[in-house]
C-alpha cells in the first residue's frame, strides 16, 4: 500500500500518522526541523526538559487522554491554580476555581461594570463549555452576536487591560484589539472543562510515544504540492541532497495555514479564506535558576499592556526556580528579532519589576516562533467552511492543524483524526473517474 505523505511532525502531523497506523495505513512524515512536537516541542538539554509551547492538558480532552492511556503515561502534575494579573500597577489574583462573585479583590480592581461583564462572560462560557467548539453550532451563534468588533470594543478598559488580555495573549499571542470574542469564548470555556495537568517529565514523553514506529524524514522541507487534473500527483522536497520531485498520491498537510497557502494552488475563494487567518509571532524563554524565582503564592504573572513580556509562569508548581517567559503582544514584536541574550535580559528586567530576581541563572533556552500561533478570524465558522470546501475539491489531499479545531493539543489531534477520516472515506481515484 502506498504511504500517505504528511507534512510536519507537530502534534497534528504525528496524530495523523498515528490514526493512519490504527487503520493499517503507512505514512511518511516530512519535517523541516530536527525534532518532533512542532511549536509544542520539548527540547532536552542535560537534566532539563524545556517545553517550548503548549504543555498542559485537560482531563476533559477525549482524544488526548485516550492516547495517554494507550501509551501508559500515568504520572501527571497539577497545573497552576490561577494567575496574577498586573492591573493598574498591582498584582491581582485570578483563581480558576472561583466565580467572580466570590473574588472580591478582582471585582474591586475591575470596577462594578467590568466585574459584571466578566462574570456574565465566564458564566456563559462555563455553562456552555461542552458546546463551545468549532464543530458545534453554538460557536457560530457567538460569532454572529459578538464578532462584528474586536474584543476591546465590547468591554471596559480595565477588563481589557486585565483578564481579557490574559485570554487573548495566552490564546492568540495578541492584544484584545486584534482578536475577536469568539476565540476568547473558546478559551474561557476551557476553564469549565475538567481539571488541568501536565505530563511528569515533560510533554516530550507524549510526543515520543506518538512518533514511535513512524517514518520521519528530518531536515526535509516540502516546498510544493503538485496537482494534475484535480488530483495530488507529487511533492517537491528539499533536503541535504538537493531538491527533488517525489510522485505521491495522498498528502495530509499538518503545517500552519500561512505555510500551506504557499504550497498548493487553491481556488480563489479558498485563497481568500486562508488569507483571513492571522498568526501572531512570539518567543519563549526557559530559564533555570539556583533558587526560587516565584514566591509568596505567585506562580504565574500576566503583564500589563505595553510590557514586552506577555506572560510568565513557573514551569511547574514544584519548580519555582524554572521560569517560562513568553514575549508576546504588540510591544514584544518590536524586539523579537533581537539576539537571544537581549531577549533574556528584557524578560528578566520586566519580570523583576514585579518579583525581583536575586537567584543566579544556570541555564537558558530561547525558542522563537516567528510564524506564531493562530488568532483565527472573525466569523471563523464560515471561513472554515470555505477552507474545507476548497480542500475537498482536491483528490488525495487533506489538512490538519492548529487553525481548524482549536489550537490546543486536543484541537490538533481532533483535526488530525478528522483529516484521516475524510481521506480514507473519499471515493477512490478509479471510482471518481468512472463517475
N, C-alpha and C positions, 0 to 999 in steps of 0.2 A: 504494500500500500504506500502510495506517495505521501510523504510527510506534509503537514501543514507548516508553513513558514511563519514565524511570529517575530514581529519587530519590537524589540525592547524587553529587557529582563527585569522590569519593575514588578510590583505586585500584580498588575493586570496581566502582563505577559507570562509570568510564572503561573498565575492562576489559570490562564487559558491553556497552557501546556499541561497542567495537572488535570483539568477537566477533560481535555482530549485523551489523555492517557487512560482515564477512567473508562472511556469508550473504546479503548484499544486502538486509538489513532496516534501514530508517532508525530513528533514535531521537531522542528529545528528553530532555536531562538537566536536571533542576531542582536547582539548587544554592543553598542559603541564603546562602553566603558570596560572596566576591568573587574567589576563586582556586580552581584545581583542586588535587587531591592530598590533600584532607582532612587527617587527622591525620599524614600523611606528606608534607605540602606543603613546598615550597621557596620562601621569601619573599626576593625580591631587593631589596636596599637599596643603591643606589650600586654599588660594586665588589664587594659582599659577597653571597653566597648563603647564607641562613640556613635550614638544614634543620630543621624543627620536629617531626620524628618519625623513623620508620624511614628509613634512608638506605643501609644495607648490604645486599648480596645474596650468595648462594652460587652457585658455578659448577654446583652440583647442582640448581638450580631450573629445570626444563624450560621452563615457560611464560614465565617472566621472561627467560631467556636467548634463547628463540626470538624474543621481541619486540625485544630488544636487536639481534639480527641483522637483523630486519626493518627496524628504524629506522636501521640503520647506525651505531649507537653502539658504538664500539670502544675508547675511551680510558677506562681504569679506574685506580683507586688501591687499594693494599692496605689491608685493614682492620688494626686493632691486633692484634699477635700474642698479646696476653694482657691480663690485668687485674692491678691491685694491690688487695688487699683489706685494709681496716682490721680487723685481728683482734687483740683484746686490746691495743689501743692501738699496734699496729705495722703497717707496710705489708708485706704478704706477697704475693709474686708468684704468679699462677696463669697458666701459659703454656698456650695452647690445644693446642699440638702435643705436649705431654708427657703421658705417663701419670703417675699418682700415684706409681708405683714409682720413677720417675726424678726426682721432685721432692721431695727430702729436706726442704727448708725448709718447704714447705707441709705435708708429712706430720708434721713435728715440731710445727708450730703446731696441727694438728688433734688430735694425740694418737693413740695406736695404734688405738683403736676407731673414732674418727672417720675416720682415714686409710683403714682397711679398708672402712668403709661407703661412703666416697666413691669409692674405686677400684672396688668392685663395682658401684656405681650407674652410673658412667661407662662401665665395660666393657660392661655390658648395653646401655646406650644406643648405644654405638658399634657393637657387633656387630649390632644390630638396626635401625640407622639408616634403612635403606630401607623398613622395615615399620612404623615408628612414625609414624603419621599418622592422621587422622580418617576415612580411607577404608579402612583395614586393620583386620582383626580383632584384631591384636596389641595395639593400644592398649586395646581392651576387656578383654583379659587383664590388662594393667597396672592398669586401673581396678578390676577385681574383686579383685586382690591388694592394692592399696595405698590405694584411695580411701575406705576406711572411716574414715580420720582425716586431719587436715591434715598438711602436711609436717613441722612441728615435732615431731609426736608419734612420728615414725619414726626420727629421727636424733639424734645427740649435740648438746649445746648449742653447742659450738664449731663444728660443721659447719653448724648452723642460723644462727649469727651470721655465718659467713663465706661459703663458696662457694655454699651453697644459698640464702642470702638474696640473693646476686648473681643467681642464676637467677630467683628469684621477683620481685625488684624490676624487673629488666630485662624479663622476660617478661610480668608482670602488674601492675606498679606497686604490688605489695602485699607483705605480710610472709609468711614461711613459715607463720605461724599462721592465715593467711587463704586459702591456696591448697592444692590437693590434688596429690599426687605425679604424677598422670598428666600434668598440664600441664608440670611440671618435667621429666619424662622426655621430653616432646615437644621442649622447648627444648634439653636436653642432647644429644639425638640430632643436632641441627644441628652440634654440634662435630665430628661424624664425617662430615659430608657436604661434600665438595669444598673449595675454597678460597673465602675471603671477600673481597669487594672493594666499592668504592663507585664511582659514576659520576663521572668527572672533570668538574668544573664544577658538580656538584650534581645531585641526583635530579630536579630540575625539568626537565632535558632529557628524561628519560623520560616524565614526566607530560605535557609539552607535545606530545611525539610521539603519545601516546595520545589527546590531546584534539584533535589537528589534524583538521579537516574535520568535527568533530562539532557538533551544535546544542546549545549550553549556555545555559540561561537563568539568569544570575547574579542573586542577590537574590530568588529565587523559592522560597518555603517551602511545601512540601506539608504541609497540616495534616490532611488526611483522605483516605483511600481509600474511595470509595463502592462498595458492593456491591448487586446486585439478583439475588435468586434464585441465590445462589452464584457469581455472575459479577462481575468488575470492571465497573463502569459509569461511573466518573468519578473525578476527583481534585479536591479543594478546594485552591486555590493562593492564597497571599498574596504580593503584591509591592508596588511603589511605587504601583501604580494602584488597589490595594484587594484585596478578596477575591472570587474568582470560582470557579465550578464549570466544569471542562472535561470534556466527555464523552470517555472513553478506554476502550479495550477490553483493553489489555495493559500491565502495570506490573511493573517489577523494582525492588524496594526494595534499595538499597545503603547504607542508614544503619545505625548501631548498633542492636542488638537492643532496647535500652530506649527508643529513639526510635520504632522501628517499632511497638512494643507500644501506643503511643498513637495510631497512625494507622489501625488496622484492627480490625474485630471478628473475634475468633478463637474457636473452640470452647474449652470450659473446660480441657480437657487441654493445649491449645496455650498458653493464658494461663499455666497453671501452669509449663509447660516454659520459656517465655520469662522468667518471673519468677525462675527458679532461676539464671539467668545473672547474674554480678556484674561490674560495671565499677568500676575504681578511678581516681580523678582524679589529675592531676599537672600540673606546669608545667615548661616547658623554656626555659632562658635561654641564648641565644647571645651571647657577649661576645668582642670583638676587642680585643687589647692591642697596645701599641707594642713589645713584646719578648716572648720566650717565657715562658710560664707553666708548662708542663710541662717537665721536665728529668730528668737522671740516669736515663734509661731508663724513666721512668714516662710512660705515655700515657693511662692510664685508671684511675680510682680508684672502688672500691665502698666506700661509707661504712658505719659501724657502726650497729647498731640504736639508735634514739633521736636520730640525726642528721637534721635536716630535709632534708639533701641526700642523695638516694639513690645517685646515680651521676653521675660526671663524666668527660669524656674530651676529648682534643684532637679537633677536628672532622676532621682528617686527620693522618696521621703527619708530613707535611711542614709542618704549620701548628700548632706548639705554642703559638702566640700566639692562636689561635682556639679558645675553650673552649665546650663544651656542658654546662651544668649541668642536671641533671634533679632536680627536687624531687618526691620520691615516697615512699610508705610512710606509716606511721601518723603519725609526727612531722610530716611535711610537711603533712598535711591540716589541722593546726591553724593553718597560716599561709597557705594557698593563696589566701585571699580578701583578703590584704593588697595594698597598692599594688605596682606594678611595681618602683619604686625600692627598696621594702623587701625584695622577693624577691631582687633583685640583691644587696643588702647582705648578706642572710643567706647566700646562696650563696657569695659571696666570703669572708665571715668563716669559714664552715665549712671551705671548701677551704684557707684559709690556715693552719689548724691542722696540716695535713699538708704542704703546699708553700706557704710564704709567698709572697704576690704582691707583687712590687716594681714591676711594669710599670704603665703608665698605661692605663686603659680608654679606647678610642677610639670604640667603637660597641657598642650592645646592642640585642637584640630579645627580648621576652618573649612566649612563646606559652602560653596556658592551655588545657588540655584538661579542662574540668570533667566531661565525660562519661566521660573516661578511656579506658583500654584494657581489653579483656575478660579477666577471670580465669577464665572458663568456670564450670564447676560440677562437683562430684564425679559420677562415673559419667556423664560427658558424652555418651557414645555413645548411651545410652538417651534422654537429654534431646533430643539432636539428632534421633533418630527421631521423637519426638513433635512437634518443631518442623516437620519436613518433612511429616509426616502431616497436620498442621493446614493447612499451606500448600497441600498437594496437593488439598485439598477446595475450593479457591477457583479457579475457572477464570479464566485470564488473569493470574494473579499468581505471581511467583517472587521469591526472595530471594537476595541475595549479601551478603557482609560478613565482618568480622573474627571473627565468632563461629561460623563453620561449619567451616572447613578449616585453622585456624591463623591467627593474626593477623600473620603476616609478609606482605610484598607478594606472595610466591608463593601463600600461602594465600588471599589476597583474589582474586588472578587465577583460582585454581582454582575458588573459589566462584562467580565471575562466569561462567566457562566452563560450569560445570555448570548454573547457572541458565538460561543461554541454551539449552543442550541440552534441558533439561526443558520450557522454554517452547515451543520450536519443534516438539517432538515430541508435545506434548499434543494430544489429539483436538480438532478444531475445534468451535466452538460449535454449528454446524449438525449435525455428526456426533453430538455429545453429546446434543443434543435429540432426534435421531432414535433414538438408542439408548434 
